[in-house]
Amino acid sequence: MPESPIRKLAPYADMAKLKGHKVYHLNIGQPDIKSPEIAIEAIKNIDLNIIEYGPSAGYESYRKKLALFYTKQNVKVDYEDIMITTGGSEALLFALGSIMDPEDEVIIPEPFYANYSAFAAESSARVVPVISNIESGFTLPTIAEFEKAITPKTKAILICNPNNPTGYLYSESEINQLGELVRKHDLFLVADEVYREFIYDERDKHFSVMNLKGIEQNVIMIDSVSKRYSMCGARIGCMITKNKEVIAASMKFAQARLCPPTIEQIACEAAIDTPQSYFDEVISEYKERRDALISELHKIAGVIVTTPKAAFYCIAQLPINNTDDFAQWLLESYDLDGGTVMLAPAAGFYSTPGVGLNQVRIAYVLKKEDLIRAIQILKEAIQVYNSTKEKL
């Protein structure tokens, strides 16, 4: 199992805090936005004498309400197409476990969410990367590149749209190209769409893989409440597919873990009634944070970064040879007026060895003032670090 590039430096951050340093967490996508009050109230008002096991696929009332929620977003699904899972992570585990045998291959455009490697490892499957690059803004690799990666062992293509860690939003045209490729080779297209609400320019629209025509049996969508409602700790997600065989196979995994969390499902069912004004405020806040972050990063000599269209991450290329070493040094040996920064080294978001060594993923989930301060610290730290390395 690979280590998480997002969490592996946590012990160093703990030590920095013990020294009295303020650590600005740019490493993890934990929003500081309040969860919807309607969800909090649902938890407070739970009237249960026993917190008992629920159905393995999740409560029917929640699944039916979710189906209506998606239909309003022009994603037409039936509640029987939905399996509630313990977070989007479990949804991906169920999906990969259901469609892949040991040594089968899944093609993923990289950089990709680091835990995809772990999920594939748990299914004894092999990740085959197709590289996108920072120079192009992390657009979808060419279909020719995907074609070259396909072998008799290939079972699926996995994408994250909007993308974590790059913040790229795949266009309808790009999704349709993948759809044609999946049709041609009879593969599965698995799409992690947990950031679908976080799109910052009005001209950009999210196009769900569930809207691809003619390959409904080949499509699996992953979703989660973690980011939509700022409820990461609730650990409720879902797997959606019209393929009944995949649902049946996934049910075996679902039964083995008994059921998704009871109390959290109650909160999430209530959260579906969150007013649009909540999302309007959240999107406005994240857009402001994004713009502040990118503006500050552009002030650092040697940094390469493109403006993310969606989600709340970006990949930044730093004038550093090894960001793993730099990120640890920041926490162990550096502070500016009592403050330091925690980053996620981007090499862990690639499966190709030696790629991304000078890149980091930054999550802009802090308030604007903290983001600006964090990047100011980063700017000074880069100068000190490079100066120290030159002396050595």
Disulfide bonds with the S-S distance in Angstrom:
none
